[in-house]
Amino acid sequence: MSALEKKVLWLATWTIHHANHIRENSEGLKVGGHQASSASLATVMTALFLKALRPQDRVAVKPHASPIFHAIQYLLGRQTREKLELFRGYKGAQSYPSRTKDTDDIDFSTGSVGLGVAQTLFSSLVQDYVRAHGWATDMPEGRMIALVGDAELDEGNIFEAMLEGWKQGLRNCWWIIDYNRQSLDAVIREGLWARYEALFRAFGWDVVILKYGVLLEAAFAEPGGEALRAWIDQCPNQLYSALVFQGGAAWRKRLLDNFGGDDFEDRGAVIQLIERRNDDELARLMTNLGGHDLAALCEGFSAIDHDRPTCFICYTIKGFGLPLAGHKDNHAGLMTPPQVESLRASMNVRPGYEWDRFEGLAIAPQTLQTFLDSVPFAQRKSGRKALTVAVPDHLQISIQPTMSTQAGFGALLNEIARDKADYVARIVTTSPDVTVSTNLGAWVNRRGLFAQQALADTFKSERIPSTFNWEFSPRGQHIELGIAEMNLFILLSALGLSYAIHGQRLLPIGTLYDPFICRGLDALNYACYQNARFILVATPSGITLAPEGGAHQSISTPLIGMAQDGIAAFEPAFVDELAAIMSFALSYIQKDGDGEPSERNWLRDETGGSIYLRLSTRSIEQPQRQMTLDLRQAIIDGAYWMRRPGPNAQVVVAYTGAVAPEAIQAVGLMAEDRRDVGLLAVTSADRLNAGWTAAMRARERGLAHARSHVEQLLADVPPHCALVTVLDGHPATLGWLGAVHGHRTRALGVEHFGQTGSIADLYRHYGIDSNAIVAAAQAVAPGRPVRHLHALAP
């Protein structure tokens, strides 16, 4: 394995060098690639992937070690030379490991540091959930493993996840810390390892410290060895790094100066220990840390024979084996061509043979190939995809005359929970301490909370009246989290990847308050980038949450829903719309097609994705109507006419969400003085916009017939007609509608932080009430004065 360790380091280093110095780069931009950060994990990853990993184990690779991962995959025949030659180029191996863009077998995407680490913790919890429900019990339990940069542990989401892991009884999780004592800009603080150890032990983890390799351990057994150990233990990080960079002569001088005084009892023995080695041997000895010693690593990994969460603190050197080793500026540094030529010579790699898998190694290629073929990790089968489960086209619900979409969501899940259909068992809900206030209570009462050990509701046993039955069991279908939104999104990512990681289909639904999407937005983006599949229900939303005020009133979230790739955003106004969308969503999150856009709506519905629902606590009058197939499809496509405009229409009002009553009232007022006023109900600005832009691209590529849903809806609106758009969110969400066919548009919405008050007060203040809608219509499409406007004014 030591020969392959050298080859891994060479291939990773050469891949980065090729991208920066050999491949054509007409733009003159630095490609980068982190040679030093890769090198620090070369030995750890060789021991892990070529020895310790089992087929059922899953790994999140430190982002900056991507070249090492790709090099190992290349040796195993799971990566191509072409992809390595295009590293960080178009369609090449990715800068950071990516499930969706890399072609080798990557379990978890990494890149936004800290998130991949926490993902392994939650993926382990999902494994327990799956097995507790009687699925995949014929498969061995796997370990969820993260390779963690020491500076990566500055990310707060990691410690939020650790606390949640402790609450949930975490098992089968390894975090391997690359303790090279350097961050992007500097050398880390002294004694940080001790803080790590204390934190992990406090949260119930075992901690294994791999500090010294076999050469140093042997030296410590020599006369004077304990004094040398004590000196290394007390050596400041900056001094150690500097000596690593300077080499053997610098080590010799510093050690002889240190032990040359009369105050050291066994100074003679220490000096003899040093003098028995030449400069190269001394440098090799003093850099023989546990994280660069295959024997120490393999022994440490193989010694774990339990399922307790385990943290390995592996002492390493950033840039180990390269001339950059130890320098505090090496994070973004690149080796010069002469330095690479020197490394080539030391590796016995001939010019022109840089990509050959076994070039320069003294062991016979067939022997190496036989070893690689026997690696347990190499026996893993790819393409672990779960089957889909059937979802009914129509979800049962009793709609009250007046109802909010949030209450409708709770009623829908209550009815679903009664059903004995197979898909219901696959639903798993979760929430960050807002289960009851986001209307999941009825679902939890019927389906229970999940825990690995049963726990009764003491209030129930003590006969204390309570609306909710808070009982935990291994069969429960709700995972209750602490209040950290980052944990919610990373758990949704883990649940939403169960179809690929654990081979079992889950239908995850997570709830939170809409304004706090921004608290976990990085993790939401990460989940979508991984192609995780889930339904996010965000409620309550907007300034309609009137008494709350301030930052509790979300403004930008509709724009987030439009801009975020991998998730389709909806904001229904009525409960029958929500029921149609929920049925669609439960199927949509299971799809995985080829991505060709449908010529009906120009949306890639066959590829599927995640769903975001922006709901409200505002109770509004519900329409009494039949949900026809055409209406259902229009709701899912993003919009439908509540009142179709006539040929002489001067104004069309387009609304989204909770402002439906104001839009309806405004159209009624204008209809008394204007003819043919239209009312467009927008259920998904995101899908309308996505279909429109896709259809425009198709026409630009020669498909003249391409017409999106919104283009068809607005096709019969007269050119002289004006649009007034309104929603309880940023006006840009709908402000683009006028560009579809060139209609004059006035976009109403909310642009500033909210304040406390009643809904009527705030709608009036922010200009989204019925009076404001009428006034906006008068401004963009002057007609006869609307006599009711002033009558309604306060």
C-alpha positions, -999 to 999 in steps of 0.1 A, spaced: 0 0 0 29 24 6 37 22 -32 1 31 -40 2 59 -14 31 75 -34 12 70 -66 -19 87 -51 1 117 -41 18 119 -75 -15 117 -95 -32 143 -73 -3 167 -76 1 161 -113 -36 166 -119 -35 200 -103 -2 209 -121 -16 198 -154 -47 220 -150 -26 251 -141 5 248 -162 0 224 -191 -36 224 -202 -45 253 -225 -57 283 -205 -64 312 -228 -82 332 -201 -51 334 -179 -69 326 -147 -54 306 -120 -72 272 -120 -60 262 -85 -65 229 -68 -50 229 -33 -19 207 -37 -9 211 -1 -44 204 14 -46 173 -8 -12 160 3 -20 162 40 -47 135 35 -30 112 9 -19 87 35 -52 88 55 -73 83 24 -51 55 11 -55 36 43 -92 43 44 -102 35 8 -77 7 1 -80 -10 35 -106 1 61 -137 9 40 -163 -18 35 -188 -18 6 -216 -5 29 -196 24 42 -202 60 29 -177 88 29 -178 126 28 -144 137 15 -128 170 27 -134 195 -1 -98 203 -7 -89 166 -9 -109 162 -41 -78 155 -62 -68 127 -38 -102 111 -41 -102 113 -79 -67 98 -79 -78 68 -58 -109 63 -80 -86 64 -110 -64 36 -96 -95 16 -89 -108 20 -124 -137 42 -114 -124 75 -129 -110 82 -164 -79 99 -175 -99 123 -196 -118 135 -165 -85 140 -146 -70 159 -176 -100 182 -174 -99 187 -137 -117 220 -129 -125 223 -165 -157 219 -184 -171 184 -179 -140 174 -160 -135 161 -125 -149 186 -101 -131 211 -79 -149 196 -49 -165 162 -47 -200 163 -63 -227 137 -63 -244 153 -93 -215 164 -115 -187 139 -109 -189 105 -126 -170 85 -100 -188 71 -71 -193 100 -46 -216 95 -17 -219 131 -4 -211 164 -21 -188 187 -2 -176 222 -9 -194 244 16 -172 234 45 -187 218 75 -219 207 58 -206 174 44 -193 166 79 -228 171 95 -244 152 66 -227 120 76 -241 123 111 -276 127 99 -272 100 73 -263 76 101 -295 86 119 -315 80 87 -299 45 84 -312 38 119 -346 51 109 -348 29 78 -338 -2 96 -361 5 126 -390 5 101 -381 -29 89 -364 -19 56 -330 -29 43 -325 -53 72 -309 -78 49 -280 -53 43 -252 -48 67 -250 -15 86 -226 9 71 -204 36 88 -210 72 77 -175 87 76 -164 123 72 -128 134 64 -126 167 82 -102 196 79 -92 209 113 -101 245 103 -134 231 90 -143 226 127 -147 263 130 -181 259 114 -208 262 139 -232 238 121 -209 209 130 -214 215 167 -252 220 163 -252 186 146 -231 170 173 -257 180 199 -285 167 178 -266 134 174 -263 131 211 -300 136 215 -309 110 189 -285 83 200 -260 85 171 -242 53 160 -220 42 132 -204 75 125 -167 83 121 -151 117 118 -115 117 108 -98 150 115 -70 161 93 -51 178 121 -25 196 100 -27 227 122 -31 251 93 -61 270 81 -65 289 48 -46 319 61 -25 309 91 -14 283 116 -42 273 141 -41 280 179 -21 260 203 -38 231 221 -69 230 198 -68 192 198 -75 191 235 -106 213 230 -118 189 202 -112 159 224 -132 174 253 -161 184 230 -164 151 213 -162 132 246 -188 155 261 -212 145 233 -206 108 238 -180 101 212 -150 79 215 -118 98 206 -87 81 190 -56 103 188 -31 92 161 -2 115 168 30 95 161 41 70 135 61 39 140 95 56 134 88 82 162 74 55 185 106 35 180 127 65 186 109 73 218 119 38 230 155 47 226 176 63 253 166 100 254 134 92 235 110 104 262 128 138 263 123 141 225 86 132 229 82 159 255 99 185 232 76 176 203 46 177 225 55 212 237 67 225 203 45 254 192 25 248 160 42 277 141 77 265 150 69 230 140 55 241 107 85 263 100 109 235 108 90 211 85 94 236 57 131 243 64 141 206 65 166 183 83 194 208 89 170 232 106 156 204 127 192 194 138 202 229 147 170 236 167 172 203 186 209 205 194 205 241 206 176 230 227 192 199 243 227 214 244 224 229 279 234 213 312 198 214 325 188 183 306 195 152 326 198 129 296 210 155 271 238 132 260 213 104 251 191 128 232 220 142 212 232 107 203 197 99 192 198 129 169 234 123 157 227 87 147 206 101 118 216 122 89 196 153 78 172 134 56 167 107 82 161 132 109 136 151 88 118 119 80 117 110 117 105 144 129 76 144 103 66 108 110 32 117 124 3 93 128 -16 107 99 13 99 75 20 64 88 0 37 70 7 11 97 -6 34 125 -36 44 105 -46 8 95 -42 -3 131 -62 26 144 -91 20 120 -92 -17 124 -92 -15 162 -128 -1 161 -151 -31 167 -182 -12 180 -209 11 166 -202 41 189 -195 74 172 -157 78 169 -135 108 162 -100 102 150 -76 131 155 -49 124 129 -18 146 132 -7 155 97 14 181 78 -1 203 52 18 196 20 34 164 32 58 150 7 59 182 -13 83 212 -12 53 233 1 51 212 33 47 233 64 47 268 49 19 289 63 11 303 28 8 269 11 -30 266 11 -35 282 -23 1 277 -34 11 258 -65 43 240 -71 65 255 -98 74 235 -129 109 229 -116 95 216 -83 72 193 -101 101 180 -123 120 173 -91 91 154 -76 88 135 -109 124 124 -106 119 113 -70 89 93 -80 107 77 -110 80 89 -134 92 93 -170 81 123 -191 51 113 -211 40 86 -186 26 109 -160 -9 94 -161 2 58 -161 -14 41 -131 17 21 -120 45 41 -136 76 44 -114 66 17 -88 89 -11 -81 61 -37 -76 49 -56 -106 17 -41 -122 -2 -74 -121 5 -76 -83 -7 -41 -78 -38 -47 -99 -46 -79 -80 -44 -60 -48 -67 -32 -61 -92 -57 -73 -94 -72 -39 -100 -39 -21 -133 -42 -2 -144 -7 -12 -140 -17 -49 -167 -44 -45 -193 -18 -39 -220 -17 -66 -230 17 -79 -265 28 -89 -282 22 -56 -316 36 -66 -349 28 -48 -382 20 -63 -409 47 -64 -442 43 -45 -476 51 -59 -493 83 -47 -530 90 -53 -539 117 -78 -564 132 -54 -558 136 -16 -589 136 6 -596 166 28 -626 184 43 -623 220 34 -639 245 58 -657 276 44 -629 297 59 -595 283 63 -557 290 61 -533 271 40 -513 262 71 -544 247 86 -551 230 53 -517 214 54 -523 200 89 -557 187 78 -542 171 47 -516 152 67 -542 142 93 -562 126 65 -531 110 50 -522 96 84 -555 77 84 -547 60 51 -531 25 50 -516 29 15 -479 20 11 -468 56 4 -480 68 38 -455 45 56 -427 61 36 -436 97 47 -413 110 75 -418 144 89 -394 166 108 -393 201 123 -369 222 144 -390 225 176 -420 240 158 -440 208 151 -472 220 168 -471 256 155 -467 244 119 -497 221 122 -480 188 123 -496 179 156 -524 157 141 -500 138 120 -478 131 150 -507 120 171 -516 94 146 -481 83 135 -459 90 165 -424 103 171 -393 83 161 -367 72 186 -345 41 188 -360 34 222 -396 37 232 -405 66 255 -440 71 268 -457 105 272 -456 112 309 -484 138 307 -507 110 293 -497 85 319 -503 111 346 -538 118 332 -529 155 325 -551 167 296 -532 176 264 -540 180 228 -510 161 217 -497 126 223 -460 129 225 -449 92 225 -416 80 209 -410 46 194 -388 29 167 -419 29 145 -427 66 148 -427 87 116 -417 122 129 -382 132 139 -383 160 164 -352 183 162 -339 211 183 -344 246 171 -314 249 148 -326 253 112 -292 241 98 -299 207 113 -333 206 97 -320 212 62 -291 188 66 -315 161 80 -338 167 50 -308 163 28 -300 130 44 -336 118 44 -339 129 8 -309 109 -3 -320 77 14 -331 64 -20 -294 65 -31 -274 60 1 -296 34 18 -315 21 -11 -349 29 4 -374 55 -7 -385 80 19 -409 109 14 -395 136 37 -416 166 48 -399 193 69 -416 223 84 -403 256 97 -412 293 99 -407 309 65 -385 338 77 -360 313 91 -353 297 57 -325 322 56 -310 308 88 -303 275 70 -300 287 34 -265 273 28 -276 239 39 -307 241 18 -286 250 -12 -263 221 -4 -292 197 -2 -305 207 -36 -270 205 -51 -268 169 -39 -301 161 -56 -318 153 -23 -356 150 -25 -380 164 1 -409 187 7 -402 219 26 -433 235 42 -425 271 54 -452 287 74 -463 313 85 -449 338 60 -448 375 51 -461 406 68 -494 386 70 -478 374 102 -488 408 113 -483 409 151 -448 395 149 -432 424 131 -396 429 120 -375 400 107 -402 375 115 -421 387 85 -404 371 54 -399 393 23 -372 377 1 -383 340 4 -404 340 -28 -373 352 -47 -352 324 -30 -378 299 -42 -374 312 -77 -336 314 -77 -328 281 -59 -319 253 -83 -333 219 -76 -365 230 -58 -399 240 -72 -416 268 -52 -453 271 -47 -475 296 -28 -511 285 -29 -539 308 -17 -566 281 -13 -566 247 3 -579 229 -28 -548 243 -46 -526 230 -18 -541 195 -20 -534 193 -57 -499 206 -52 -492 181 -23 -503 152 -45 -480 164 -73 -452 170 -48 -452 135 -33 -447 121 -68 -424 148 -81 -398 142 -54 -395 105 -65 -389 112 -102 -355 109 -119 -359 112 -157 -337 124 -185 -345 161 -181 -361 168 -215 -385 197 -211 -422 189 -218 -436 207 -248 -468 213 -228 -453 235 -202 -415 235 -209 -408 223 -174 -385 193 -167 -410 175 -145 -396 141 -153 -363 150 -136 -381 158 -104 -366 176 -75 -376 190 -41 -407 212 -34 -410 244 -13 -444 255 -1 -449 290 13 -480 289 34 -499 313 56 -518 314 89 -544 338 74 -578 323 72 -596 333 40 -629 323 24 -625 291 3 -640 288 -32 -667 262 -38 -656 246 -70 -649 213 -86 -612 204 -90 -612 194 -127 -582 179 -144 -575 210 -163 -577 232 -132 -554 208 -113 -528 209 -141 -529 247 -143 -524 250 -105 -494 227 -108 -480 245 -139 -481 278 -119 -513 298 -127 -549 299 -138 -576 324 -146 -600 330 -117 -615 356 -140 -606 355 -176 -601 389 -192 -623 399 -221 -613 415 -254 -616 450 -241 -597 445 -208 -578 474 -196 -564 458 -164 -554 423 -153 -546 417 -116 -522 389 -109 -517 378 -73 -500 351 -52 -509 337 -19 -525 353 11 -534 385 -6 -561 367 -26 -590 385 -8 -576 419 -16 -570 410 -53 -605 396 -56 -620 427 -39 -600 451 -61 -612 434 -93 -648 435 -81 -645 472 -75 -628 479 -108 -653 458 -127 -681 482 -118 -663 509 -139 -642 489 -163 -650 462 -187 -634 427 -189 -611 430 -159 -590 398 -155 -578 381 -123 -549 357 -126 -541 333 -97 -504 326 -96 -497 294 -76 -460 292 -86 -441 322 -99 -411 299 -99 -426 274 -124 -441 301 -145 -407 318 -149 -388 285 -154 -412 274 -181 -410 308 -198 -372 310 -199 -370 274 -211 -394 281 -240 -375 312 -250 -343 292 -251 -361 266 -272 -373 292 -297 -338 306 -299 -326 271 -308 -351 268 -337 -382 253 -320 -406 281 -332 -437 263 -317 -424 264 -281 -449 282 -259 -448 281 -221 -478 280 -198 -476 317 -189 -473 327 -225 -504 308 -233 -523 323 -204 -514 359 -214 -516 354 -251 -552 368 -253 -546 397 -231 -549 428 -253 -517 447 -259 -531 479 -244 -540 461 -212 -519 467 -181 -509 443 -154 -510 449 -116 -492 422 -97 -494 418 -59 -481 394 -32 -471 394 4 -434 394 -5 -409 411 -27 -426 427 -58 -399 414 -82 -414 379 -77 -442 388 -102 -429 420 -117 -414 402 -147 -449 391 -160 -452 422 -181 -421 412 -201 -438 380 -214 -459 399 -240 -448 435 -234 -477 446 -211 -472 477 -189 -468 465 -153 -471 478 -118 -456 454 -93 -469 457 -57 -452 439 -28 -431 444 3 -395 457 1 -387 467 37 -387 450 71 -421 446 85 -436 460 117 -462 450 141 -499 457 136 -530 442 122 -532 427 87 -553 456 75 -529 481 89 -498 465 74 -514 459 40 -525 495 38 -490 507 50 -471 486 24 -496 493 -4 -509 458 -10 -545 462 0 -574 465 -24 -573 503 -24 -536 502 -34 -543 476 -62 -571 499 -76 -548 529 -74 -520 511 -92 -544 501 -119 -555 537 -123 -519 548 -126 -509 523 -153 -542 521 -172 -561 554 -166 -599 549 -169 -629 566 -153 -622 574 -116 -632 545 -94 -658 560 -70 -653 532 -44 -616 540 -40 -620 570 -18 -650 555 0 -628 527 12 -599 548 22 -593 551 60 
